[in-house]
Structures are given as C-alpha cells and as structure tokens.
C-alpha cells in the first residue's frame, strides 16, 4: 500500500481531484491532508471525502519538528503539494529527498518564484502576450519552483483570453495530468 500526504493552502480542488482519482484503487491511500490555513476550504472537502485533514501554523512548520513528526508517523511514499503556498523547510526537503512534488500553473522556469501563484501567474502570462502556458510538475527543493521538472503540459493562449480563461485552461490540465503523474511516480517506486 502506497501512502500519499497532500499539502494545500486553499480551496482544495486539486486535492479533491486526486482523492477521487485514487478512490477504488486498493494500492494507494491518502493518509492525510495538511493545511497552513485554519479556514481553508480544503478542510471542508476533507470532511466530505472522509479524509484526515490537519491544520498547522507557522511555528509548527518552521520552528519545531511538529509537522515533520506528523509526516514521520504517517510514513508517506510521496508528499504532494497541491496549491500549497509556503516554501518547504530545508530539513523537510533533506528528510524526504525526491519524495516531495509540486504543481505550478505555468511552464517553469517562466513565471515561477516567490509570489508567483494563482491568478498572479495567469495575469502575468496575459500581460506578456504569451501564446502558450501550461503546468509544471516538479520535485521540491529548498527554493521556490526550482526543483527538477518531472512533467509539463501545454495549452494555447489566444489574444482574446482573459486571465480567468487562462486559469480555466490551466486547471483543466492540472485535473487531467496531476493524478496520473502521481500514480506513475508511485508505480516507479514500486519496482525499486
């Protein structure tokens, strides 16, 4: 049985999509969803999906081993950042090398880095007149959006697209590809 721990900061639409993808698959379980926002909508989704949802604050994440202790007790095969906005501490990256992945709503290395998330990315893509954008799934290191790229998918951007249109196209790519890449990564680990 492979275990996934998800981290999210917002509504949790990617979390719900991943949970639903793995429902009925007996070889993968979602051990928990961790969030850094007490009022994050992802916690409501966890309740509805009957998944463990845990809130932690900045102190627990950056100044103590509290979150690391939770992870060690859950023993995840993969830690998935699904709309999680804080930088992962170095000790966590070192404890779980090549076991933490993130999805970014652009084609890295473009439109990455601190402060580049959500609509900020799509507005920048629109403002710069890009003709394509997409998603990047990558390993996490100690810097924002700089880990090794695992997978990218692209979508066309036309001049009449609004930032909201771009966001919709990117979300469709996330929902289609993220769970499949997670499954592939877990399967690859099974043969090692």
DRENDO-1510 file (C-alpha; in Angstrom, 1 decimal, always signed):
<recs>
REC; n; res; u; v; w
REC; 1; UNK; +0.0; +0.0; +0.0 .
REC; 2; UNK; +1.4; +3.4; -1.1 .
REC; 3; UNK; +0.7; +6.4; +1.1 .
REC; 4; UNK; +0.3; +10.0; -0.1 .
REC; 5; UNK; +0.2; +13.1; +2.1 .
REC; 6; UNK; -1.2; +16.2; +0.5 .
REC; 7; UNK; -0.4; +19.8; +1.4 .
REC; 8; UNK; -2.8; +22.6; +0.4 .
REC; 9; UNK; -3.5; +26.2; +1.3 .
REC; 10; UNK; -6.8; +27.0; -0.5 .
REC; 11; UNK; -10.0; +25.5; -1.8 .
REC; 12; UNK; -8.6; +22.1; -2.4 .
REC; 13; UNK; -10.0; +21.4; -5.9 .
REC; 14; UNK; -6.8; +19.6; -6.8 .
REC; 15; UNK; -6.9; +17.7; -3.5 .
REC; 16; UNK; -10.4; +16.5; -4.3 .
REC; 17; UNK; -9.5; +15.5; -7.8 .
REC; 18; UNK; -6.5; +13.5; -6.6 .
REC; 19; UNK; -8.6; +11.8; -3.8 .
REC; 20; UNK; -11.3; +10.9; -6.3 .
REC; 21; UNK; -8.8; +9.6; -8.8 .
REC; 22; UNK; -7.3; +7.2; -6.2 .
REC; 23; UNK; -10.7; +6.1; -4.7 .
REC; 24; UNK; -11.2; +2.4; -5.5 .
REC; 25; UNK; -7.5; +1.8; -6.1 .
REC; 26; UNK; -6.5; -0.6; -3.4 .
REC; 27; UNK; -2.8; +0.0; -3.7 .
REC; 28; UNK; -2.8; +3.8; -2.8 .
REC; 29; UNK; -4.3; +5.6; +0.2 .
REC; 30; UNK; -4.4; +9.3; +1.0 .
REC; 31; UNK; -3.0; +9.3; +4.6 .
REC; 32; UNK; -3.8; +12.9; +5.3 .
REC; 33; UNK; -4.2; +16.5; +4.0 .
REC; 34; UNK; -2.2; +19.1; +5.8 .
REC; 35; UNK; -3.0; +22.8; +5.5 .
REC; 36; UNK; -1.5; +26.1; +6.8 .
REC; 37; UNK; -4.8; +27.9; +6.8 .
REC; 38; UNK; -7.3; +27.3; +9.6 .
REC; 39; UNK; -10.3; +28.4; +7.4 .
REC; 40; UNK; -9.1; +26.7; +4.2 .
REC; 41; UNK; -12.0; +25.2; +2.2 .
REC; 42; UNK; -9.8; +22.1; +1.7 .
REC; 43; UNK; -10.7; +21.1; +5.3 .
REC; 44; UNK; -14.4; +21.1; +4.3 .
REC; 45; UNK; -13.6; +18.9; +1.3 .
REC; 46; UNK; -11.6; +16.6; +3.7 .
REC; 47; UNK; -14.7; +16.2; +5.9 .
REC; 48; UNK; -16.9; +15.5; +2.9 .
REC; 49; UNK; -14.4; +13.0; +1.5 .
REC; 50; UNK; -13.8; +11.4; +4.9 .
REC; 51; UNK; -10.0; +12.1; +4.7 .
REC; 52; UNK; -7.9; +13.2; +7.6 .
REC; 53; UNK; -7.4; +17.0; +7.5 .
REC; 54; UNK; -4.9; +18.7; +9.8 .
REC; 55; UNK; -4.2; +22.4; +10.3 .
REC; 56; UNK; -0.8; +23.7; +11.4 .
REC; 57; UNK; +0.6; +27.1; +12.0 .
REC; 58; UNK; +3.9; +28.8; +11.0 .
REC; 59; UNK; +5.6; +27.9; +14.3 .
REC; 60; UNK; +4.8; +24.2; +13.9 .
REC; 61; UNK; +6.1; +24.3; +10.3 .
REC; 62; UNK; +9.2; +26.4; +10.6 .
REC; 63; UNK; +10.3; +26.5; +14.2 .
REC; 64; UNK; +9.6; +23.0; +15.6 .
REC; 65; UNK; +9.6; +19.4; +14.3 .
REC; 66; UNK; +5.8; +19.2; +14.8 .
REC; 67; UNK; +4.9; +18.8; +11.1 .
REC; 68; UNK; +8.0; +16.6; +10.5 .
REC; 69; UNK; +6.8; +14.4; +13.4 .
REC; 70; UNK; +3.4; +14.0; +11.8 .
REC; 71; UNK; +4.9; +13.1; +8.5 .
REC; 72; UNK; +7.2; +10.5; +10.1 .
REC; 73; UNK; +4.3; +8.9; +11.8 .
REC; 74; UNK; +2.4; +8.7; +8.5 .
REC; 75; UNK; +5.4; +7.4; +6.6 .
REC; 76; UNK; +4.4; +8.8; +3.2 .
REC; 77; UNK; +5.7; +7.4; -0.1 .
REC; 78; UNK; +5.0; +10.7; -1.7 .
REC; 79; UNK; +4.3; +14.2; -0.4 .
REC; 80; UNK; +2.2; +16.2; -2.9 .
REC; 81; UNK; +1.9; +20.0; -2.8 .
REC; 82; UNK; -1.5; +20.8; -4.3 .
REC; 83; UNK; -1.8; +24.5; -4.1 .
REC; 84; UNK; +0.4; +24.9; -1.0 .
REC; 85; UNK; +2.0; +28.4; -0.8 .
REC; 86; UNK; +4.7; +28.2; +1.8 .
REC; 87; UNK; +8.3; +27.3; +1.0 .
REC; 88; UNK; +9.2; +23.9; +2.3 .
REC; 89; UNK; +11.9; +24.0; +5.0 .
REC; 90; UNK; +15.3; +22.6; +4.2 .
REC; 91; UNK; +15.1; +19.9; +6.9 .
REC; 92; UNK; +11.9; +18.5; +5.3 .
REC; 93; UNK; +13.4; +18.5; +1.8 .
REC; 94; UNK; +16.5; +16.7; +3.2 .
REC; 95; UNK; +14.4; +14.2; +5.1 .
REC; 96; UNK; +12.3; +13.4; +2.0 .
REC; 97; UNK; +14.6; +13.7; -1.0 .
REC; 98; UNK; +12.8; +13.2; -4.3 .
REC; 99; UNK; +9.6; +12.4; -2.4 .
REC; 100; UNK; +8.0; +15.9; -2.4 .
REC; 101; UNK; +6.4; +17.1; -5.6 .
REC; 102; UNK; +4.6; +20.3; -6.5 .
REC; 103; UNK; +2.4; +21.5; -9.4 .
REC; 104; UNK; +2.9; +25.0; -10.7 .
REC; 105; UNK; +0.4; +26.8; -13.0 .
REC; 106; UNK; +2.9; +27.8; -15.7 .
REC; 107; UNK; +5.8; +26.4; -17.8 .
REC; 108; UNK; +8.7; +26.7; -15.5 .
REC; 109; UNK; +11.3; +28.3; -15.3 .
REC; 110; UNK; +9.0; +31.0; -16.6 .
REC; 111; UNK; +6.6; +32.6; -14.1 .
REC; 112; UNK; +8.0; +30.9; -11.1 .
REC; 113; UNK; +9.4; +32.0; -7.8 .
REC; 114; UNK; +8.2; +33.7; -4.6 .
REC; 115; UNK; +4.9; +35.4; -5.0 .
REC; 116; UNK; +4.1; +33.7; -8.4 .
REC; 117; UNK; +1.0; +31.7; -7.7 .
REC; 118; UNK; -2.7; +31.5; -8.8 .
REC; 119; UNK; -4.1; +34.4; -10.7 .
REC; 120; UNK; -0.8; +36.4; -10.4 .
REC; 121; UNK; +0.7; +33.8; -12.8 .
REC; 122; UNK; -2.2; +33.9; -15.3 .
REC; 123; UNK; -2.3; +37.8; -15.2 .
REC; 124; UNK; +1.5; +37.9; -16.0 .
REC; 125; UNK; +1.1; +35.4; -18.9 .
REC; 126; UNK; -1.7; +37.5; -20.3 .
REC; 127; UNK; +0.1; +40.8; -19.8 .
REC; 128; UNK; +3.2; +39.5; -21.6 .
REC; 129; UNK; +1.2; +38.3; -24.6 .
REC; 130; UNK; +2.3; +34.7; -24.3 .
REC; 131; UNK; +0.9; +32.3; -26.9 .
REC; 132; UNK; +1.1; +29.2; -24.6 .
REC; 133; UNK; +1.2; +28.4; -21.0 .
REC; 134; UNK; +0.6; +25.2; -19.0 .
REC; 135; UNK; +1.5; +23.3; -15.9 .
REC; 136; UNK; +4.8; +22.0; -14.5 .
REC; 137; UNK; +5.0; +19.1; -12.1 .
REC; 138; UNK; +8.4; +19.2; -10.3 .
REC; 139; UNK; +10.4; +17.9; -7.4 .
REC; 140; UNK; +10.6; +20.3; -4.5 .
REC; 141; UNK; +13.9; +21.6; -3.2 .
REC; 142; UNK; +14.7; +24.5; -0.8 .
REC; 143; UNK; +13.8; +27.2; -3.3 .
REC; 144; UNK; +10.5; +28.2; -4.8 .
REC; 145; UNK; +9.8; +26.4; -8.1 .
REC; 146; UNK; +13.5; +25.4; -8.8 .
REC; 147; UNK; +13.3; +21.6; -8.3 .
REC; 148; UNK; +13.9; +19.1; -11.2 .
REC; 149; UNK; +11.0; +19.1; -13.7 .
REC; 150; UNK; +9.1; +15.8; -13.9 .
REC; 151; UNK; +6.4; +16.7; -16.4 .
REC; 152; UNK; +5.0; +19.7; -18.4 .
REC; 153; UNK; +1.7; +20.0; -20.3 .
REC; 154; UNK; +0.9; +23.0; -22.6 .
REC; 155; UNK; -2.2; +24.8; -23.7 .
REC; 156; UNK; -2.7; +27.6; -26.2 .
REC; 157; UNK; -3.3; +31.2; -25.2 .
REC; 158; UNK; -5.2; +33.3; -27.7 .
REC; 159; UNK; -5.2; +37.1; -27.6 .
REC; 160; UNK; -8.9; +37.2; -26.6 .
REC; 161; UNK; -8.3; +35.0; -23.5 .
REC; 162; UNK; -8.7; +36.8; -20.2 .
REC; 163; UNK; -6.6; +35.8; -17.1 .
REC; 164; UNK; -9.7; +33.9; -16.0 .
REC; 165; UNK; -9.8; +32.0; -19.3 .
REC; 166; UNK; -6.2; +31.1; -18.9 .
REC; 167; UNK; -6.8; +29.9; -15.4 .
REC; 168; UNK; -9.6; +27.7; -16.6 .
REC; 169; UNK; -7.4; +26.1; -19.3 .
REC; 170; UNK; -4.6; +25.5; -16.8 .
REC; 171; UNK; -6.9; +24.0; -14.2 .
REC; 172; UNK; -8.1; +21.5; -16.8 .
REC; 173; UNK; -4.5; +20.5; -17.4 .
REC; 174; UNK; -4.0; +20.1; -13.6 .
REC; 175; UNK; -7.1; +17.9; -13.2 .
REC; 176; UNK; -6.2; +15.7; -16.2 .
REC; 177; UNK; -2.5; +15.2; -15.6 .
REC; 178; UNK; -1.6; +15.6; -11.9 .
REC; 179; UNK; -3.2; +12.4; -10.6 .
REC; 180; UNK; -1.8; +10.4; -13.5 .
REC; 181; UNK; +1.8; +11.6; -12.8 .
REC; 182; UNK; +1.4; +10.9; -9.1 .
REC; 183; UNK; +0.3; +7.3; -10.0 .
REC; 184; UNK; +3.3; +6.9; -12.4 .
REC; 185; UNK; +5.7; +8.1; -9.7 .
REC; 186; UNK; +4.3; +5.7; -7.1 .
REC; 187; UNK; +4.4; +2.8; -9.7 .
REC; 188; UNK; +8.0; +3.6; -10.5 .
REC; 189; UNK; +8.9; +3.4; -6.8 .
REC; 190; UNK; +7.3; +0.0; -6.6 .
REC; 191; UNK; +9.9; -1.5; -8.8 .
REC; 192; UNK; +12.9; -0.1; -7.0 .
</recs>
